[in-house]
Amino acid sequence: MLDSFEEIGNKARLVRAITLQAVLERTGCSRDALDQTKWHTPEGVISVTGQKFMNWTQGAGGGGAIDLVMQLRRCDFKTAVFWLSHNFSHYPVTAPERTACVANKALVLPKRDDTRVPQIKNYLRQQRCIPAELIVFLIHSAKLYADDRANAVFLLLGKEKRIVGAELRGTSQSRWHGLAPGSRKDLGCFYVKKTGATKVVLCESAIDAISYFALQPNCIALSTSGANPNPAWLSILIEKGFEIYCGFDSDETGDYLANRMIHLYPTVKRLRPPEKDWNEVLQSKSALH
């Protein structure tokens, strides 16, 4: 069974080492300006010491990422474990590496393997309903390639189109997604755009950004590589006069973090997918034709 005790235990062992700071950032909580150990959360003021935390508002504390998610999301152990597994799924590495700061790590891109291109094309076209011509365009523009494990590799580009990271999406029976080790989401992102467009739509993943662009091509569709309410480069786009829309998923996390973004940047508008995410919207529309 999918939710067997053995699977839950295995997932719990992998996610336990995720840092509390990573969880707090992922859920859109904000660090106190004067006390770096203190965080402001929807459940109250929390102080963090290593992997221990104390919620002073509720008078309750705990230890580890699972306990913290259970408190922040008011959920049970199994739900917390699966939430962590989903939100911190990275390129196969050990749990401590998953949460290590990538700022001091060298970027390690997966090895390119053009013999695997047909497999990622088939996955993106048949299972994700992305138009074939858009897939070919992304490959020819060197924003997408296949690695030797048949993962789809979506490159994050920074200044002067310098490669600063990559989103990875498994296309085999073992489906997963994450980032290449050393990726710097603060320095760049995956994007697809129409030349001259001024509308920018922020999506949670490369596949969602591509899906939105397939639906509405008069835009620049960017991936934040996870629902991040404060991407490091967002203020630059706002200063340049782009019309920014937050297209995060239609779920509790997406809505909460979209609201956080709009609180930080009031000019940003919410663009909520009518399905769970933009790829589901694309799939629904494709099924009608």
Order of alpha helices (4+ residues) and beta strands (2+ residues): alpha-alpha-beta-beta-beta-beta-beta-alpha-alpha-alpha-alpha-alpha-beta-beta-beta-beta-beta-beta-alpha-beta-alpha-beta-alpha-beta-alpha
